[in-house]
Amino acid sequence: MPLEAIAINSLDTPLIKKPVRKNELSERLHALYDSDDAQPSGAEVLSLVEQGFKRGQCLYVGMFNDKPIAAVACFDDGQTDAKRLQYLTVHPQNRDRAIDAKFIKLVYDAEVRKGVREFVPADADIHRIMSEYELLRVKG
């Protein structure tokens, strides 16, 4: 099963087909962020994301074999039509395997289909990926 980028606007979204626990998605995302030294704690990121949900923002979750292996917040700054991508994390076993770039490209494609034409990468890794693959602005 290929990597999928799925936009969610609730941590209760039933992404995991056969969850073992009630809040398994939230717990797994929390652990994913906690395992990433480049990001704030899972509690902090998920709190910010949940606040964003109330304003219509979303979190893209990278699903592979029914497990979340990547995540990135997609925020609207409310001032421009650009989307701010922030808090990119990838499961430790998938780091340094270009999963981050593939995932960002999937998120980019999904947002472009929604009409987004400009992106603001909010951290160095996202900026590097989007610059390298020329994904900061839609051409044409």
N, C-alpha and C positions, 0 to 999 in steps of 0.2 A: 504494500500500500504506500503510495507516494506521500510526501510531506504536504499537508494542507494548511492554509492560513485561514482561520475562521474568526470573524469578528463577533465578539460577544458584548452585551451591555448589562450583564448580570453574572456574578460568580456562581449563581445557581443554574446557569445554562447547562442542559444535559448533554455535554460533549462526549463524556465517557459513556460508551454503550452499556457496559456492565459494571457500574461503580460498586466498590466493596463497602464504602462508607457514604453517608449522606452528603458530607461536604468534601468529597474526594478531590474535585477539581480545584477548589479553593486551597485545600491543603497541599496539593501537588504544586500549584503555582507559588504558594508561600515558600515551600521548600526550594523551588527552582531559583527564586530570587535570593533566598538565604545562602545558597551555594555559590553565588556570584559576587566576588569581592568588589567588582566594578560598579555594583548597584547598591542602593540603600537596602535595608532589611525587607524581607517579604511583607511584614506587617505594615511598614511605612509605604511601600509601593502599592500594595493592595488597598490601603486606606485612600491614597491619592486617586487611584483608579476608580474606586467606588464613588468618591466625590465627583469624579468626571462623568460617571454613568448618569448621575442625576442631571447633568447638563447636556446629555446626549452624546457624550464621548464614547469611545469603544476601546477594547483591548483585543488585539489580535493574538490568538493562541495557535501555535504551530503544533498540529496533531500528527503523530506518526504511530501506526499500530495501536490506535486507541489510547495513546498516552500524550500528555502535553510535554513537548520537548523544547519549546521556544515560546517567547511572548514579547510583545512590544505594545506600548500604549500609543494610541492615535488620537491626538487632541486637536481641537479646533481652537485657534487663539481668539476667536470672536471679533477680530479686527480685519483680517484678510481672508481670502479663500484658501490659504495655505493650510496644510495639515502638519502638525508637529509630531514627529515620531520620537518617542522617548522610552527609556527603561527597557532596552533590548537585553534579553537574557536567553541563553541557550543551555540546555542540560549539560552538565560537566562531561559526560561521555561523548557528546557531540561537538564539543568545542574544537576549534582548529581543523574542522572538516568542511568548511565553507557552507555549513548549514545556515549560519547567520545571513550570508549574502543571498542564498536561495530564498530564505524566509522573507527578507526585506523585499526582494523582487516580487514575491507573491502578494505581499501587503500592498506594494506600489501598484501592481496590476489591478487588485481589487478596488483600490481607492480611485484609480484612473477611470475604471468602469462606472464609478459613482459620479464622475465629473470633476474630480480634483485635478488641478493642473500644476500645483506647486507644493513642494514639501520643504519643511524646515527640520533637519536632523538636529536633535537636541543634545547629542553626545558624540564624542570623537569616533567611536566605532561605527555608528550609523552614518555619520558624515563621510567617513572613509569609504564605506560600501557604496553609498549613493553617489558620491563623486566619481569613484572608479567606474561605476556602471552607468554614469550619466543619467541618474534618476531624480535629480533635484527638481527638474522642470520638464513638463511634457512638451515635446517638440511639436511644432506645427500649429 
